[in-house]
């Protein structure tokens, strides 16, 4: 059945490409009617649908100019550029589309994210507003744009007005609004920040364990290291396998007060909003859009390496083991907890590749080198 579905999908794509390149509109660009260009377009789209972004980008880039007669080409090219890690190329192309009055939701989002990272908030707002007024494919897209617009607009608001804007967000995303409310109070240095973190992370209905890390990081950033250690210690009793917390515990014990997240940086909060969205899309197996938002998050906060955990998992789920392995190897250099997690995932991939001896050797060597071993590492190793 899966083979039939794949074959049917490929046939439909072939028919689409043939029809598109035979239309009078496409004939306005004579060179795109040549067999090589048709082949490049088909190869690029097929590779993009299979989440092979680097390869897709190489084929689609050859068709520069096709956007004048086929807007979907530009959107596909932006996906391939961003998801292959080439933000600057995507930004350059988005600006070209704007000059040609061929902008899209994706191009406006990319330009807006660029200005947000560079603290050009008025420009960021203008592009997020443009993107909001365009058609989007998912409800989450609208939530993201409204949130990014709000965080680009904080300089002109006090906490009361900012809170009112937050309340206007879609009620269907109440948990996401709660997270943003904590960050909003943190941004404005509100005295309520501690209690709001406590309230969020003690919620019994929803797992907010990730935000125990943000709570501890916030506390330690104000010099309360002992309190941060206690937050992490108590959190790990409830969530002993939380990777962020385990790595932060090691960092605190070694006096490495590494805080890659700052709630008073709009770009960092925006990155977390994009990560949350990417995670939600991943659970729905919408990997291409998930990776788009993830790559934008990584651009906004390149030091927050935990984003790579979801990125690697996305590639694993689509059987792109080569890309997943590369990410896990890079992630293994970010700390002992990341190293152990990455080793387990690499071993899992090696087993899928029927390389059992390599998997055993890898996990044995890494376990032997661990400084911090407790029952969970020992259980994993066994």
JOCORJO-V756771 format. One record per pair of residues at least 24 apart in sequence whose C-alpha atoms are under 10 Angstrom apart, sorted by the first residue. I is the first residue (numbers start at 1). J is the second residue. D is the distance in Angstrom with one decimal. If there is no record, write none. Layout:
i=I j=J d=D
i=I j=J d=D
//
This chain:
i=9 j=46 d=9.5
i=10 j=42 d=9.6
i=10 j=46 d=7.7
i=13 j=42 d=7.4
i=13 j=45 d=8.4
i=13 j=46 d=7.9
i=14 j=38 d=9.7
i=14 j=39 d=9.6
i=14 j=42 d=7.0
i=14 j=43 d=9.9
i=14 j=46 d=9.5
i=16 j=42 d=9.2
i=17 j=41 d=7.6
i=17 j=42 d=6.5
i=17 j=45 d=9.6
i=18 j=42 d=9.2
i=20 j=69 d=10.0
i=20 j=70 d=8.7
i=21 j=70 d=9.9
i=25 j=68 d=9.7
i=25 j=69 d=6.4
i=25 j=70 d=8.6
i=26 j=66 d=8.3
i=26 j=68 d=9.2
i=26 j=69 d=6.1
i=26 j=70 d=7.7
i=27 j=69 d=9.0
i=28 j=66 d=9.9
i=28 j=68 d=9.4
i=28 j=69 d=7.8
i=29 j=65 d=8.5
i=29 j=66 d=7.7
i=29 j=68 d=9.0
i=29 j=69 d=8.1
i=31 j=63 d=9.4
i=31 j=66 d=9.8
i=32 j=63 d=7.6
i=32 j=64 d=10.0
i=32 j=65 d=9.3
i=32 j=66 d=7.6
i=37 j=62 d=7.9
i=37 j=63 d=6.9
i=38 j=63 d=9.3
i=41 j=66 d=9.8
i=41 j=73 d=8.5
i=44 j=73 d=9.8
i=44 j=76 d=8.6
i=44 j=77 d=8.6
i=44 j=80 d=8.7
i=45 j=73 d=8.9
i=45 j=76 d=7.3
i=45 j=77 d=9.0
i=45 j=80 d=9.3
i=47 j=80 d=9.2
i=48 j=76 d=7.6
i=48 j=77 d=9.0
i=48 j=79 d=8.0
i=48 j=80 d=6.5
i=48 j=83 d=9.5
i=48 j=288 d=8.1
i=49 j=76 d=9.6
i=49 j=80 d=9.8
i=49 j=287 d=9.7
i=49 j=288 d=7.9
i=50 j=287 d=9.8
i=50 j=288 d=8.9
i=50 j=318 d=8.0
i=50 j=319 d=9.8
i=50 j=320 d=9.2
i=51 j=79 d=9.9
i=51 j=80 d=8.5
i=51 j=83 d=8.6
i=51 j=84 d=9.6
i=51 j=287 d=7.7
i=51 j=288 d=6.4
i=51 j=291 d=9.3
i=51 j=314 d=9.8
i=51 j=315 d=8.2
i=51 j=318 d=7.7
i=51 j=319 d=9.7
i=51 j=320 d=8.2
i=52 j=80 d=8.3
i=52 j=83 d=8.9
i=52 j=84 d=8.4
i=52 j=288 d=9.7
i=52 j=315 d=9.5
i=52 j=318 d=9.8
i=52 j=320 d=8.0
i=52 j=323 d=9.2
i=53 j=77 d=9.6
i=53 j=79 d=8.0
i=53 j=80 d=4.9
i=53 j=81 d=7.3
i=53 j=82 d=8.5
i=53 j=83 d=5.9
i=53 j=84 d=5.1
i=53 j=85 d=8.9
i=53 j=288 d=9.1
i=54 j=80 d=6.9
i=54 j=81 d=7.7
i=54 j=82 d=9.7
i=54 j=83 d=7.9
i=54 j=84 d=5.0
i=54 j=85 d=8.5
i=54 j=86 d=9.2
i=55 j=80 d=8.5
i=55 j=84 d=8.7
i=56 j=80 d=6.1
i=56 j=81 d=8.6
i=56 j=84 d=8.9
i=57 j=81 d=5.9
i=57 j=82 d=9.4
i=57 j=83 d=9.1
i=57 j=84 d=7.5
i=57 j=86 d=9.5
i=64 j=93 d=9.4
i=67 j=97 d=8.1
i=67 j=100 d=9.5
i=67 j=102 d=7.7
i=68 j=97 d=9.0
i=68 j=100 d=8.1
i=68 j=101 d=9.6
i=68 j=102 d=7.6
i=69 j=102 d=10.0
i=70 j=102 d=9.9
i=71 j=97 d=9.7
i=71 j=102 d=7.4
i=71 j=103 d=8.9
i=71 j=104 d=8.5
i=72 j=104 d=9.5
i=74 j=102 d=8.7
i=74 j=103 d=8.9
i=74 j=104 d=8.5
i=74 j=106 d=9.3
i=74 j=107 d=8.8
i=75 j=103 d=9.3
i=75 j=104 d=7.4
i=75 j=105 d=8.7
i=75 j=106 d=6.8
i=75 j=107 d=7.9
i=76 j=106 d=9.7
i=78 j=106 d=7.3
i=78 j=107 d=7.5
i=78 j=110 d=9.0
i=78 j=292 d=9.2
i=79 j=106 d=8.3
i=79 j=107 d=9.9
i=79 j=288 d=7.6
i=79 j=289 d=8.0
i=79 j=291 d=9.0
i=79 j=292 d=6.6
i=80 j=288 d=9.0
i=80 j=292 d=8.9
i=81 j=292 d=9.4
i=82 j=110 d=9.0
i=82 j=291 d=8.5
i=82 j=292 d=6.3
i=82 j=293 d=9.1
i=82 j=294 d=9.6
i=82 j=295 d=6.6
i=82 j=296 d=7.7
i=82 j=299 d=9.9
i=83 j=288 d=7.7
i=83 j=289 d=9.0
i=83 j=290 d=9.6
i=83 j=291 d=6.1
i=83 j=292 d=5.6
i=83 j=293 d=9.0
i=83 j=294 d=8.6
i=83 j=295 d=6.4
i=83 j=296 d=9.0
i=84 j=291 d=9.5
i=84 j=292 d=9.4
i=84 j=295 d=8.7
i=85 j=292 d=9.5
i=85 j=295 d=6.9
i=85 j=296 d=9.3
i=85 j=298 d=9.5
i=85 j=299 d=9.0
i=86 j=295 d=9.4
i=87 j=114 d=9.1
i=87 j=295 d=8.4
i=87 j=296 d=8.2
i=87 j=299 d=7.8
i=88 j=114 d=9.3
i=103 j=130 d=9.3
i=103 j=131 d=9.0
i=103 j=134 d=9.5
i=104 j=130 d=8.9
i=104 j=131 d=7.2
i=104 j=133 d=10.0
i=104 j=134 d=7.1
i=104 j=135 d=8.4
i=104 j=136 d=9.3
i=105 j=130 d=7.8
i=105 j=131 d=4.7
i=105 j=132 d=7.5
i=105 j=133 d=8.4
i=105 j=134 d=5.8
i=105 j=135 d=6.9
i=105 j=136 d=6.7
i=105 j=137 d=9.6
i=105 j=141 d=9.2
i=105 j=145 d=9.7
i=106 j=131 d=7.5
i=106 j=134 d=9.6
i=106 j=136 d=9.0
i=106 j=292 d=9.6
i=107 j=131 d=8.2
i=108 j=132 d=9.1
i=108 j=134 d=9.4
i=109 j=144 d=9.8
i=109 j=145 d=7.9
i=109 j=148 d=9.5
i=109 j=296 d=9.4
i=110 j=296 d=7.9
i=112 j=145 d=9.8
i=112 j=148 d=8.9
i=112 j=149 d=9.2
i=112 j=152 d=9.5
i=113 j=148 d=8.6
i=113 j=152 d=9.9
i=113 j=267 d=8.4
i=113 j=270 d=8.9
i=113 j=271 d=9.5
i=113 j=296 d=7.4
i=113 j=297 d=9.1
i=113 j=299 d=8.6
i=113 j=300 d=7.5
i=114 j=267 d=9.8
i=114 j=296 d=9.2
i=114 j=299 d=8.6
i=114 j=300 d=8.2
i=115 j=152 d=9.5
i=115 j=267 d=9.7
i=116 j=148 d=8.8
i=116 j=149 d=9.7
i=116 j=151 d=9.1
i=116 j=152 d=6.8
i=116 j=266 d=7.6
i=116 j=267 d=6.2
i=116 j=268 d=10.0
i=116 j=270 d=8.7
i=116 j=300 d=8.1
i=117 j=265 d=9.3
i=117 j=266 d=8.2
i=117 j=267 d=5.5
i=117 j=268 d=8.7
i=117 j=270 d=9.3
i=117 j=271 d=9.7
i=117 j=299 d=8.1
i=117 j=300 d=5.7
i=117 j=301 d=8.5
i=118 j=267 d=8.6
i=118 j=300 d=9.2
i=119 j=152 d=8.5
i=119 j=265 d=9.2
i=119 j=266 d=8.3
i=119 j=267 d=8.1
i=120 j=152 d=8.6
i=121 j=149 d=9.2
i=121 j=151 d=8.9
i=121 j=152 d=5.2
i=121 j=153 d=6.9
i=121 j=154 d=9.0
i=121 j=155 d=8.3
i=121 j=266 d=9.5
i=122 j=149 d=9.9
i=122 j=152 d=7.4
i=122 j=153 d=7.7
i=122 j=155 d=9.8
i=123 j=152 d=9.0
i=124 j=148 d=8.7
i=124 j=149 d=7.6
i=124 j=151 d=9.8
i=124 j=152 d=6.5
i=124 j=153 d=9.0
i=125 j=149 d=5.4
i=125 j=150 d=8.2
i=125 j=151 d=8.9
i=125 j=152 d=5.8
i=125 j=153 d=6.9
i=126 j=152 d=9.6
i=128 j=152 d=8.9
i=138 j=281 d=9.8
i=138 j=289 d=10.0
i=139 j=170 d=9.4
i=139 j=172 d=9.9
i=140 j=170 d=9.6
i=140 j=173 d=9.0
i=140 j=277 d=7.0
i=140 j=278 d=9.6
i=140 j=280 d=8.9
i=140 j=281 d=8.7
i=141 j=274 d=9.9
i=141 j=277 d=8.5
i=141 j=289 d=10.0
i=141 j=293 d=9.9
i=142 j=169 d=9.5
i=142 j=170 d=8.9
i=143 j=169 d=7.0
i=143 j=170 d=6.9
i=143 j=172 d=9.8
i=143 j=173 d=8.2
i=143 j=176 d=9.6
i=143 j=273 d=9.6
i=143 j=277 d=9.0
i=144 j=169 d=9.8
i=144 j=270 d=8.9
i=144 j=273 d=7.2
i=144 j=274 d=7.0
i=144 j=276 d=9.7
i=144 j=277 d=7.5
i=144 j=293 d=9.6
i=145 j=274 d=9.9
i=146 j=170 d=9.2
i=147 j=177 d=9.2
i=147 j=180 d=8.7
i=147 j=269 d=9.9
i=147 j=270 d=7.8
i=147 j=273 d=7.8
i=147 j=274 d=9.6
i=148 j=266 d=8.9
i=148 j=267 d=9.1
i=148 j=269 d=9.1
i=148 j=270 d=6.2
i=148 j=271 d=9.4
i=148 j=273 d=8.2
i=148 j=274 d=9.0
i=149 j=270 d=9.6
i=150 j=266 d=9.8
i=150 j=270 d=9.8
i=151 j=180 d=9.7
i=151 j=184 d=8.8
i=151 j=265 d=9.5
i=151 j=266 d=6.0
i=151 j=267 d=8.4
i=151 j=269 d=8.0
i=151 j=270 d=7.1
i=152 j=266 d=7.0
i=152 j=267 d=8.7
i=152 j=270 d=9.0
i=153 j=266 d=9.5
i=154 j=184 d=9.2
i=154 j=187 d=9.3
i=154 j=188 d=9.4
i=154 j=266 d=8.5
i=155 j=266 d=9.9
i=158 j=188 d=7.9
i=159 j=184 d=7.5
i=159 j=185 d=7.3
i=159 j=187 d=8.9
i=159 j=188 d=6.4
i=159 j=189 d=9.5
i=159 j=190 d=8.4
i=160 j=185 d=9.9
i=162 j=188 d=9.8
i=175 j=200 d=9.1
i=175 j=206 d=8.3
i=175 j=208 d=9.3
i=176 j=273 d=8.2
i=176 j=276 d=8.2
i=176 j=277 d=9.4
i=179 j=208 d=8.9
i=179 j=211 d=8.3
i=179 j=272 d=9.8
i=179 j=273 d=9.1
i=180 j=269 d=8.1
i=180 j=270 d=9.7
i=180 j=272 d=9.5
i=180 j=273 d=8.2
i=182 j=211 d=9.8
i=182 j=215 d=9.6
i=182 j=263 d=9.3
i=183 j=214 d=9.5
i=183 j=262 d=9.5
i=183 j=263 d=5.9
i=183 j=264 d=8.2
i=183 j=266 d=9.7
i=183 j=269 d=7.2
i=184 j=263 d=7.9
i=184 j=264 d=8.6
i=184 j=266 d=9.7
i=184 j=269 d=9.0
i=185 j=263 d=9.0
i=185 j=264 d=9.6
i=186 j=218 d=8.3
i=186 j=262 d=9.2
i=186 j=263 d=6.0
i=186 j=264 d=7.0
i=187 j=262 d=8.7
i=187 j=263 d=5.4
i=187 j=264 d=4.4
i=187 j=265 d=7.6
i=187 j=266 d=8.3
i=187 j=269 d=9.3
i=188 j=263 d=9.1
i=188 j=264 d=7.5
i=189 j=263 d=9.4
i=189 j=264 d=8.4
i=193 j=218 d=9.3
i=193 j=219 d=10.0
i=194 j=218 d=8.9
i=194 j=219 d=8.3
i=198 j=231 d=10.0
i=201 j=235 d=9.3
i=202 j=235 d=10.0
i=207 j=239 d=9.9
i=209 j=235 d=7.5
i=209 j=236 d=9.3
i=209 j=238 d=8.7
i=209 j=239 d=7.2
i=209 j=242 d=7.8
i=209 j=244 d=9.6
i=209 j=245 d=8.9
i=210 j=235 d=9.7
i=210 j=239 d=9.5
i=210 j=242 d=7.6
i=210 j=243 d=9.1
i=210 j=244 d=7.3
i=210 j=245 d=7.9
i=211 j=244 d=9.6
i=211 j=245 d=9.5
i=212 j=236 d=9.4
i=212 j=239 d=9.9
i=212 j=242 d=9.8
i=212 j=244 d=9.2
i=212 j=245 d=7.6
i=213 j=242 d=9.3
i=213 j=243 d=9.7
i=213 j=244 d=6.5
i=213 j=245 d=5.6
i=213 j=246 d=9.4
i=213 j=247 d=9.8
i=213 j=248 d=7.5
i=213 j=249 d=9.5
i=214 j=244 d=9.4
i=214 j=245 d=9.3
i=214 j=259 d=9.2
i=214 j=261 d=7.8
i=214 j=262 d=9.2
i=214 j=263 d=9.0
i=216 j=245 d=8.9
i=216 j=248 d=8.8
i=216 j=249 d=9.8
i=216 j=259 d=9.9
i=217 j=245 d=10.0
i=217 j=248 d=8.4
i=217 j=252 d=9.9
i=217 j=257 d=8.6
i=217 j=258 d=8.6
i=217 j=259 d=6.3
i=217 j=260 d=8.9
i=217 j=261 d=7.8
i=217 j=262 d=8.7
i=217 j=263 d=9.9
i=218 j=259 d=8.5
i=218 j=261 d=8.6
i=218 j=262 d=7.8
i=218 j=263 d=7.9
i=220 j=252 d=9.0
i=220 j=257 d=7.6
i=220 j=258 d=9.6
i=220 j=259 d=8.6
i=221 j=257 d=8.1
i=221 j=258 d=9.3
i=221 j=259 d=7.5
i=221 j=261 d=9.9
i=221 j=262 d=8.7
i=223 j=257 d=9.8
i=225 j=252 d=7.7
i=225 j=253 d=9.9
i=225 j=255 d=9.2
i=225 j=257 d=8.7
i=226 j=252 d=9.2
i=228 j=252 d=8.3
i=229 j=253 d=8.2
i=240 j=376 d=7.9
i=241 j=337 d=9.8
i=241 j=341 d=9.7
i=241 j=376 d=7.8
i=241 j=377 d=9.5
i=242 j=337 d=9.7
i=243 j=306 d=8.5
i=243 j=309 d=9.4
i=243 j=337 d=6.6
i=243 j=338 d=7.1
i=243 j=340 d=9.7
i=243 j=341 d=7.7
i=244 j=305 d=9.8
i=244 j=306 d=7.2
i=244 j=337 d=8.3
i=244 j=338 d=8.4
i=245 j=337 d=9.1
i=246 j=335 d=9.9
i=246 j=336 d=9.0
i=246 j=337 d=6.1
i=246 j=338 d=8.8
i=247 j=334 d=9.0
i=247 j=335 d=6.6
i=247 j=336 d=6.9
i=247 j=337 d=5.0
i=247 j=338 d=6.8
i=247 j=339 d=9.6
i=248 j=335 d=9.2
i=248 j=337 d=8.8
i=249 j=337 d=9.4
i=250 j=335 d=8.3
i=250 j=336 d=7.8
i=250 j=337 d=7.9
i=250 j=371 d=9.8
i=250 j=372 d=8.3
i=251 j=335 d=8.3
i=251 j=336 d=9.4
i=251 j=337 d=9.9
i=258 j=303 d=9.9
i=259 j=303 d=9.1
i=259 j=304 d=8.7
i=260 j=301 d=7.7
i=260 j=302 d=8.6
i=260 j=303 d=5.6
i=260 j=304 d=5.3
i=260 j=305 d=8.5
i=260 j=306 d=9.9
i=261 j=301 d=7.8
i=261 j=303 d=8.3
i=261 j=304 d=6.9
i=262 j=301 d=9.7
i=265 j=301 d=9.8
i=266 j=300 d=9.3
i=267 j=297 d=8.7
i=267 j=299 d=9.3
i=267 j=300 d=5.5
i=267 j=301 d=6.9
i=268 j=297 d=8.3
i=268 j=298 d=9.6
i=268 j=299 d=9.9
i=268 j=300 d=6.4
i=268 j=301 d=5.7
i=268 j=302 d=9.4
i=268 j=303 d=9.9
i=268 j=304 d=9.0
i=269 j=297 d=9.4
i=269 j=300 d=9.1
i=269 j=301 d=9.0
i=270 j=296 d=9.5
i=270 j=297 d=7.4
i=270 j=300 d=7.5
i=270 j=301 d=8.9
i=271 j=295 d=9.4
i=271 j=296 d=7.2
i=271 j=297 d=4.1
i=271 j=298 d=7.0
i=271 j=299 d=8.1
i=271 j=300 d=5.6
i=271 j=301 d=6.3
i=271 j=302 d=9.4
i=271 j=304 d=9.2
i=271 j=307 d=9.4
i=272 j=297 d=6.8
i=272 j=298 d=9.4
i=272 j=300 d=9.2
i=272 j=301 d=8.7
i=272 j=304 d=9.6
i=272 j=307 d=9.0
i=273 j=297 d=8.1
i=274 j=298 d=9.3
i=274 j=300 d=9.6
i=275 j=306 d=10.0
i=275 j=307 d=7.1
i=275 j=310 d=8.8
i=278 j=307 d=9.8
i=278 j=310 d=8.5
i=278 j=311 d=9.2
i=278 j=314 d=10.0
i=279 j=307 d=9.8
i=279 j=310 d=7.2
i=279 j=311 d=9.4
i=279 j=314 d=9.4
i=282 j=310 d=8.4
i=282 j=311 d=9.5
i=282 j=313 d=9.2
i=282 j=314 d=6.9
i=282 j=317 d=9.5
i=283 j=314 d=9.6
i=285 j=314 d=8.6
i=285 j=317 d=8.7
i=285 j=318 d=9.1
i=286 j=314 d=9.4
i=287 j=311 d=9.3
i=287 j=314 d=6.4
i=287 j=315 d=8.3
i=287 j=317 d=8.9
i=287 j=318 d=8.2
i=288 j=314 d=9.1
i=290 j=314 d=8.3
i=291 j=315 d=9.2
i=305 j=330 d=9.5
i=305 j=331 d=7.2
i=305 j=334 d=7.6
i=305 j=338 d=9.4
i=306 j=331 d=8.3
i=306 j=334 d=9.3
i=306 j=338 d=8.6
i=307 j=331 d=9.9
i=309 j=338 d=9.0
i=309 j=341 d=9.2
i=309 j=342 d=8.6
i=312 j=342 d=9.5
i=312 j=345 d=9.2
i=313 j=345 d=8.9
i=316 j=345 d=9.1
i=316 j=348 d=9.8
i=316 j=349 d=8.0
i=319 j=349 d=9.2
i=319 j=352 d=9.7
i=321 j=346 d=9.1
i=321 j=349 d=6.8
i=321 j=350 d=9.1
i=321 j=352 d=9.3
i=321 j=353 d=9.0
i=322 j=349 d=9.5
i=324 j=349 d=8.7
i=325 j=349 d=7.9
i=325 j=350 d=9.5
i=336 j=366 d=9.5
i=336 j=369 d=9.4
i=336 j=370 d=7.0
i=336 j=371 d=8.0
i=336 j=372 d=8.2
i=337 j=370 d=9.0
i=337 j=372 d=8.9
i=337 j=377 d=9.8
i=339 j=366 d=7.9
i=339 j=367 d=9.8
i=339 j=370 d=9.1
i=340 j=366 d=6.9
i=340 j=367 d=7.4
i=340 j=369 d=9.9
i=340 j=370 d=8.0
i=340 j=377 d=8.2
i=340 j=380 d=9.7
i=340 j=381 d=10.0
i=341 j=377 d=9.6
i=343 j=367 d=9.0
i=344 j=380 d=8.3
i=344 j=381 d=8.8
//
